[in-house]
Amino acid sequence: MLLVAHILSNEELVTGDGVQIDGHRLRGGPILTNRAKLRMASLRANVLEEHFSDGFHVYGLVWKPDSIALTVDGFQYATIRGKFKEYGTSNNLTQANLWNGANVMSPFDREFYISLGVGVGGVTDFPDGSRTGSLKQPKPWNNTSPKAEYNFYQSRNVWYRTWTEPELKVDYVRVYAL
């Protein structure tokens, strides 16, 4: 999967170490595994003073044979230059064997689908120990808990009021092939 633009739309959200990970931080890049500890490791970030959902933005992806560039409002905030095989091998990803002898950009050397969506909760995007800034409320589930979704749902009276605009607003999507 390749994320062009991804935010955690909470108004205020920080990790247990105090790192801001809310809607002021735009992330993008390749996701090579769903294993929580590695899922976000290769993503790049761009931080704004304003929340990314406060207005429309123009997100871009320039896909070349040897690199992928991500932009927001004309500003290039990430360049990914392949070497996914090495990353996969060093992190024991079984799919890395499929990339033997492949292009340096493999698996991103073929066509992909475009997908837009809004996510809620989950066990990969929100690190354990993260909390809302204003309420200092800790995340109500642990990523490794077999009841993570249940605990999230049971705590909805706490977290639901922190959602001021929980929707995805898209004006248009354009795809160009050169």
C-alpha positions in Angstrom: 0.0 0.0 0.0 1.2 3.5 -0.7 -0.3 6.4 1.4 -0.4 9.7 -0.4 -1.9 11.6 2.5 -2.8 10.3 5.9 -3.7 12.1 9.1 -5.0 11.0 12.5 -7.8 13.6 12.6 -7.9 14.1 16.3 -7.7 17.8 17.2 -5.0 17.1 19.8 -3.2 13.7 20.1 0.3 12.9 21.4 2.3 9.8 21.9 3.3 8.7 25.4 6.6 10.6 24.8 4.7 13.8 23.9 5.3 13.7 20.1 2.4 15.3 18.3 0.6 12.8 16.0 -2.8 14.5 15.5 -4.3 16.2 12.4 -1.5 18.7 12.2 0.9 15.9 11.0 0.5 14.7 7.5 2.1 11.3 6.7 2.7 9.5 3.5 4.8 6.8 2.0 4.9 3.0 1.5 3.4 0.5 3.9 5.0 -2.9 3.4 3.4 -4.8 6.3 0.5 -4.6 8.7 2.7 -5.5 11.7 2.1 -2.6 14.0 5.7 -1.8 14.9 6.8 -1.7 11.3 3.7 -0.3 9.6 4.6 3.3 9.9 8.4 3.0 10.0 9.0 4.1 6.4 6.5 7.0 6.3 7.5 10.6 5.9 5.8 13.5 7.7 5.0 17.1 7.3 3.7 19.2 10.2 1.5 22.4 9.9 0.4 24.9 12.4 -3.2 24.5 11.2 -5.1 21.2 11.3 -5.0 19.5 7.8 -8.8 19.1 7.9 -9.4 22.8 8.4 -9.4 23.3 4.6 -8.9 21.7 1.2 -5.4 20.8 0.1 -3.9 19.6 -3.1 -2.1 16.3 -2.6 0.2 14.9 -5.2 2.2 11.9 -6.1 4.8 11.8 -8.8 5.7 8.2 -9.6 8.9 7.6 -11.5 10.8 4.4 -12.3 13.3 5.1 -9.5 11.4 7.2 -7.0 8.1 8.4 -5.6 7.6 12.0 -4.5 4.7 13.2 -2.3 3.5 16.8 -2.3 1.0 18.9 -0.5 0.0 22.3 -1.8 2.9 22.3 -4.2 5.5 21.5 -1.4 7.4 18.2 -1.8 7.4 16.7 1.7 8.7 13.2 0.9 10.9 11.3 -1.6 11.0 7.5 -1.5 13.9 5.9 -3.4 13.1 2.2 -3.3 15.3 -0.3 -1.5 12.1 -2.1 -0.3 13.7 -5.5 -0.7 16.5 -4.6 1.8 14.0 -3.2 4.2 11.8 -6.3 3.9 14.7 -8.7 4.3 16.2 -6.9 7.4 12.7 -6.9 9.0 11.9 -10.5 8.2 9.0 -9.8 5.9 8.1 -13.0 4.0 6.9 -11.1 1.0 10.5 -9.7 0.5 11.4 -13.0 -1.2 9.0 -12.1 -4.0 11.1 -9.1 -4.8 14.3 -11.0 -5.6 15.7 -9.9 -8.9 13.0 -7.3 -9.3 13.2 -3.5 -10.0 14.5 -1.3 -7.2 11.0 0.1 -6.7 9.3 -3.4 -6.4 6.6 -3.8 -5.3 5.8 -0.3 -6.4 6.8 -1.0 -10.0 3.3 -1.9 -11.3 -0.2 -0.4 -11.3 -2.1 0.1 -8.0 -5.6 1.1 -7.1 -6.5 4.4 -5.7 -8.4 4.2 -2.4 -9.9 7.0 -0.3 -11.3 6.5 3.2 -11.6 7.4 6.8 -10.5 5.1 9.6 -11.5 4.9 13.2 -9.3 3.4 16.0 -7.3 0.5 15.0 -4.3 -1.3 16.3 -1.6 0.0 13.9 -1.9 3.8 13.6 -2.3 4.9 17.3 0.7 3.9 19.5 -0.1 2.5 22.9 0.2 5.2 25.5 -1.1 8.0 23.1 -3.5 10.4 24.6 -5.7 13.4 23.7 -3.9 16.6 24.5 -6.7 18.6 26.1 -8.3 15.8 28.1 -5.0 14.0 28.8 -7.2 11.0 28.2 -5.2 7.8 27.4 -6.1 5.6 24.5 -8.8 3.2 25.8 -7.3 0.0 24.2 -4.0 -1.8 23.9 -2.9 -2.7 20.3 -2.1 -6.3 21.3 -5.3 -6.8 23.3 -7.7 -9.4 21.9 -10.5 -7.1 22.9 -9.1 -3.9 21.4 -12.2 -3.1 19.3 -14.5 -3.9 22.2 -12.5 -1.6 24.6 -12.6 1.1 22.0 -16.3 0.8 21.6 -17.0 0.6 25.3 -15.1 3.9 25.8 -17.0 5.8 23.1 -18.6 8.2 25.6 -15.1 9.5 26.4 -13.6 9.7 22.9 -16.6 10.6 20.8 -16.8 14.2 22.1 -13.3 14.8 20.8 -14.5 14.3 17.2 -15.5 17.6 15.9 -15.6 16.8 12.1 -15.2 13.1 11.6 -15.6 13.1 7.8 -13.6 13.0 4.6 -14.3 15.8 2.2 -12.9 15.3 -1.3 -13.4 17.9 -4.1 -11.9 15.8 -6.9 -9.3 13.2 -7.8 -7.3 13.5 -11.0 -4.9 10.9 -12.4 -2.4 11.7 -15.2 -0.2 9.2 -17.0 2.9 10.5 -18.8 
